[in-house]
Amino acid sequence: MPEFSISSRNQVRRLSKRASYDRDVIHRIIDEALICHVGFVEEGQPFVIPTIHARSDETLLLHGAKASRLLKHVAAGNPICVVTTILDGIVFARSAFHHSLNYRSAVVFGRGHELDTPEDKLRALEIITNHVAPGRWAEARRPNARELEATTVVRVAIESASAKTRTGGPNDDEEDYDFPVWAGVLPLKQMTEPPIADSRLTSGIEPPEYVAKYRRTD
Ligand SMILES: Cc1cc2nc3c(=O)[nH]c(=O)nc-3n(C[C@H](O)[C@H](O)[C@H](O)COP(=O)(O)OP(=O)(O)OC[C@H]3O[C@@H](n4cnc5c(N)ncnc54)[C@H](O)[C@@H]3O)c2cc1C
């Protein structure tokens, strides 16, 4: 199915014209975002924890230390909610009320399970590593048995999801369009600065292209 079905859990109610349930739209937001926030409830207390994610088809992959509460919670199959957000601009309206942000965000619902074979864990870690820096896995030293053992990797099946997107300029009230203040959009982009070599880098090793020309989007 090209779209997630709409239920009481994922239906965008406020400004529903900005909503999308299209898998491709949702996948692109998840793939472009460098990090996510995972929400879960433990003993009645909600937590929202930032972490790295990656997508593999209809699943999200998360990893962390064995001792992590977040990972233990997800590995136990409890329901979670994962949010990714990309900021595209600050919208300056004439009225304070109509200021806004341009954004693309995805809210995903699912449950996780722990990957337990070294092969599955390695494959997931490859996808996570390449999500952050495409091409890095091929060059970095692979995790050894001890490192693999110390790392929990979970796969979260995406059960339901929605995207919400705001684009374009301000939507001022008609009577405000003559108000003498600048209005428009200040586009925002995630950008890099020149790479800083590690102080112990072996001399003669230049940054690879995936570092020197790092970009989140094509
Ligand atoms: C950009 C980013 C990427 C990250 N990527 C990963 C990753 O891929 N894998 C991973 O395991 N961890 C990652 N972390 C760290 C992650 O946020 C958690 O700190 C970590 O997973 C431990 O989780 P826990 O539930 O065991 O934390 P615990 O230490 O059990 O949490 C206890 C309390 O500590 C506080 N706390 C925990 N984490 C944070 C935090 N990040 N900021 C502020 N307060 C906090 C909260 O109050 C929380 O309730 C990342 C953090 C950031 C900001």
The ligand as an SDF file (V2000), in Angstrom:
LIG
                    3D

 53 58  0  0  0  0  0  0  0  0999 V2000
   22.0970   13.7720   18.7640 C   0  0  0  0  0  0  0  0  0  0  0  0
   22.1220   12.5930   19.7140 C   0  0  0  0  0  0  0  0  0  0  0  0
   22.3130   11.3170   19.2080 C   0  0  0  0  0  0  0  0  0  0  0  0
   22.3570   10.2100   20.0610 C   0  0  0  0  0  0  0  0  0  0  0  0
   22.5000    8.9670   19.5340 N   0  0  0  0  0  0  0  0  0  0  0  0
   22.4540    7.8980   20.3520 C   0  0  0  0  0  0  0  0  0  0  0  0
   22.4870    6.5500   19.8170 C   0  0  0  0  0  0  0  0  0  0  0  0
   22.5230    6.3250   18.6010 O   0  0  0  0  0  0  0  0  0  0  0  0
   22.4240    5.5350   20.6800 N   0  0  0  0  0  0  0  0  0  0  0  0
   22.3500    5.7400   22.0300 C   0  0  0  0  0  0  0  0  0  0  0  0
   22.3080    4.7670   22.7880 O   0  0  0  0  0  0  0  0  0  0  0  0
   22.3240    6.9740   22.5590 N   0  0  0  0  0  0  0  0  0  0  0  0
   22.3510    8.0560   21.7570 C   0  0  0  0  0  0  0  0  0  0  0  0
   22.3050    9.3200   22.2930 N   0  0  0  0  0  0  0  0  0  0  0  0
   22.2380    9.4420   23.7450 C   0  0  0  0  0  0  0  0  0  0  0  0
   20.7750    9.2250   24.1820 C   0  0  0  0  0  0  0  0  0  0  0  0
   20.0660   10.4580   24.0970 O   0  0  0  0  0  0  0  0  0  0  0  0
   20.6700    8.6830   25.6160 C   0  0  0  0  0  0  0  0  0  0  0  0
   21.3820    9.5190   26.4990 O   0  0  0  0  0  0  0  0  0  0  0  0
   21.2040    7.2550   25.7100 C   0  0  0  0  0  0  0  0  0  0  0  0
   20.6000    6.4290   24.7390 O   0  0  0  0  0  0  0  0  0  0  0  0
   20.9470    6.6590   27.0710 C   0  0  0  0  0  0  0  0  0  0  0  0
   19.5770    6.3950   27.1590 O   0  0  0  0  0  0  0  0  0  0  0  0
   18.9770    5.8660   28.5230 P   0  0  0  0  0  0  0  0  0  0  0  0
   17.5090    5.7250   28.3260 O   0  0  0  0  0  0  0  0  0  0  0  0
   19.7330    4.6770   28.9650 O   0  0  0  0  0  0  0  0  0  0  0  0
   19.3140    7.1090   29.4360 O   0  0  0  0  0  0  0  0  0  0  0  0
   19.2990    7.1970   31.0050 P   0  0  0  0  0  0  0  0  0  0  0  0
   20.6380    7.6980   31.4250 O   0  0  0  0  0  0  0  0  0  0  0  0
   18.7310    5.9650   31.6630 O   0  0  0  0  0  0  0  0  0  0  0  0
   18.2200    8.3510   31.1790 O   0  0  0  0  0  0  0  0  0  0  0  0
   17.9500    8.8430   32.4840 C   0  0  0  0  0  0  0  0  0  0  0  0
   17.6050   10.2990   32.3660 C   0  0  0  0  0  0  0  0  0  0  0  0
   18.7680   10.9890   31.9260 O   0  0  0  0  0  0  0  0  0  0  0  0
   18.3850   12.1000   31.1440 C   0  0  0  0  0  0  0  0  0  0  0  0
   18.9450   11.9420   29.7840 N   0  0  0  0  0  0  0  0  0  0  0  0
   19.1960   10.8070   29.1090 C   0  0  0  0  0  0  0  0  0  0  0  0
   19.6630   11.0960   27.8630 N   0  0  0  0  0  0  0  0  0  0  0  0
   19.6860   12.4400   27.7750 C   0  0  0  0  0  0  0  0  0  0  0  0
   20.0570   13.3340   26.7590 C   0  0  0  0  0  0  0  0  0  0  0  0
   20.4670   12.9190   25.5520 N   0  0  0  0  0  0  0  0  0  0  0  0
   19.9690   14.6580   27.0180 N   0  0  0  0  0  0  0  0  0  0  0  0
   19.5660   15.1010   28.2040 C   0  0  0  0  0  0  0  0  0  0  0  0
   19.1930   14.3010   29.2140 N   0  0  0  0  0  0  0  0  0  0  0  0
   19.2480   12.9820   28.9940 C   0  0  0  0  0  0  0  0  0  0  0  0
   16.8780   12.1180   31.1160 C   0  0  0  0  0  0  0  0  0  0  0  0
   16.3780   12.9070   32.1500 O   0  0  0  0  0  0  0  0  0  0  0  0
   16.5380   10.6620   31.3470 C   0  0  0  0  0  0  0  0  0  0  0  0
   15.2410   10.4800   31.8530 O   0  0  0  0  0  0  0  0  0  0  0  0
   22.2350   10.4200   21.4670 C   0  0  0  0  0  0  0  0  0  0  0  0
   22.0340   11.7110   21.9700 C   0  0  0  0  0  0  0  0  0  0  0  0
   21.9580   12.7720   21.1010 C   0  0  0  0  0  0  0  0  0  0  0  0
   21.6820   14.1540   21.6580 C   0  0  0  0  0  0  0  0  0  0  0  0
  1  2  1  0
  2  3  1  0
  2 52  2  0
  3  4  2  0
  4  5  1  0
  4 50  1  0
  5  6  2  0
  6  7  1  0
  6 13  1  0
  7  8  2  0
  7  9  1  0
  9 10  1  0
 10 11  2  0
 10 12  1  0
 12 13  2  0
 13 14  1  0
 14 15  1  0
 14 50  1  0
 15 16  1  0
 16 17  1  0
 16 18  1  0
 18 19  1  0
 18 20  1  0
 20 21  1  0
 20 22  1  0
 22 23  1  0
 23 24  1  0
 24 25  2  0
 24 26  1  0
 24 27  1  0
 27 28  1  0
 28 29  2  0
 28 30  1  0
 28 31  1  0
 31 32  1  0
 32 33  1  0
 33 34  1  0
 33 48  1  0
 34 35  1  0
 35 36  1  0
 35 46  1  0
 36 37  1  0
 36 45  1  0
 37 38  2  0
 38 39  1  0
 39 40  1  0
 39 45  2  0
 40 41  1  0
 40 42  2  0
 42 43  1  0
 43 44  2  0
 44 45  1  0
 46 47  1  0
 46 48  1  0
 48 49  1  0
 50 51  2  0
 51 52  1  0
 52 53  1  0
M  END
$$$$
